[in-house]
Amino acid sequence: MTSFSHRVEQVSISGIREVFEAAGEDAINLGIGQPDFPTPEHAREAAVEAIRAGDGDAYTSNKGTESLREAIAAKHARDNDLTIDPEDIIATAGGSEALHIALEAHVDPGEEVIFPDPGFVSYEALTHIAGGDPKPVPLREDLTLAPETVREAITDDTAVFVVNSPANPTGAVQSPEDMREFARIAEDEDVLCVSDEVYEHQVFDGEHRSPAEFTSSDNVAIVNACSKAYSMTGWRLGWITSSTDRIERMLRVHQYGQACASAPAQYAAEAALSGPQDVVGEMRTAFEQRRDVLLDGFEEMGLDCPRPSGAFYAMPKVPEGWVDEVLDRGVVVVPGEAFGERGAGYARISYATDIETIEEAIDIMKAATDAVR
Ligand SMILES: Cc1ncc(COP(=O)(O)O)c(C=O)c1O
């Protein structure tokens, strides 16, 4: 009988899914990783028009349509002060595929990938799928990743280190100095820095900077997506940009695994990236208000929570049994260990839901906290 590959046997279905499946139907869901806003109307319309005109029927170029890649390059000039050749961009099926092709193209069996612990679940899983060795590293007390930690973890076998700011699951935002240092490390150590910037617009304190701004070496790859910026998780449209050589190698993986990103989604993404950007600011303001409500709630509960400066997640330290108690009382939160060993003792709370629901959940979490203390 055909058995399963060693690589796939090392990966399990995300702990987040398990929590959702265990929750009752009318549970309040603070586990979700997507904004509760509609996709902007002009993005939807662009896809509808493309479909009606028959422009969504055929394969596009493997890298994506030229006009989408031009819109992505213009976005990087506008938001990140980066000059990027549209030829050095691959449009992907979300940020997820971008991370996948980055690791497939750069990691050999036995090579190491360094990433934050707790960190986004895909980093470890995709490292295994690429045949590499995951090397999760601890965070600072404020849940940011210290550049020195990365530098110390790098060995001759390190292929990639992943930086994610703003971060899932912590909501932490790296300082510009940290980002500069990550760029320096990529340069000094000649190791690829994959910078996952999918939450770049959700920053409340501080600012988003990309390591790519601080280096002219080809050792940075930026992963980004329309998913969180424009509430387009279902459209599956992201991208990766790096040096011409790296893009050419990643394109080999993308070409055979995906051919091209969905054509209608490419039209929607182009409109989202180049149309009015108001929705981005509106979402940021809403998330910031919700964060403040949630942080006040944690304070009242007596839970210590490193102040999240971005994304739409908070990661309080929670007492033993807290997550189960909260789940039993009908609020879905994700146990910190779903994001790595060092996530134990924390819970991830997503505040991508309205304030009323958050307030209702806070009352339930308060009661649960009293019950387990
Ligand atoms: C840090 C991070 N990177 C990448 C992704 C993947 O995003 P996408 O939905 O665009 O595949 C996610 C999704 O939750 C994420 O949290």
The ligand as a Tripos MOL2 file, in Angstrom:
@<TRIPOS>MOLECULE
LIG
   16    16     1     0     0
SMALL
NO_CHARGES

@<TRIPOS>ATOM
      1 C1          0.8090   36.0600    9.8410 C.3       1 LIG1
      2 C2          0.0140   35.5080    8.7110 C.ar      1 LIG1
      3 N1          0.6280   35.3220    7.5320 N.ar      1 LIG1
      4 C3         -0.0170   34.8230    6.4630 C.ar      1 LIG1
      5 C4         -1.3480   34.4840    6.5460 C.ar      1 LIG1
      6 C5         -2.0100   33.9030    5.3390 C.3       1 LIG1
      7 O1         -2.9190   34.7620    4.8150 O.3       1 LIG1
      8 P1         -3.7920   34.4160    3.5350 P.3       1 LIG1
      9 O2         -5.1950   34.3050    4.0110 O.co2     1 LIG1
     10 O3         -3.5840   35.5840    2.6330 O.co2     1 LIG1
     11 O4         -3.2960   33.1530    2.9390 O.co2     1 LIG1
     12 C6         -2.0380   34.6440    7.7580 C.ar      1 LIG1
     13 C7         -3.4430   34.2440    7.8950 C.2       1 LIG1
     14 O5         -4.0200   34.1870    8.9480 O.2       1 LIG1
     15 C8         -1.3390   35.1850    8.8650 C.ar      1 LIG1
     16 O6         -1.9310   35.3800   10.0400 O.3       1 LIG1
@<TRIPOS>BOND
     1     1     2 1
     2     2     3 ar
     3     2    15 ar
     4     3     4 ar
     5     4     5 ar
     6     5     6 1
     7     5    12 ar
     8     6     7 1
     9     7     8 1
    10     8     9 2
    11     8    10 1
    12     8    11 1
    13    12    13 1
    14    12    15 ar
    15    13    14 2
    16    15    16 1
@<TRIPOS>SUBSTRUCTURE
     1 LIG1         1 GROUP 0 **** ****
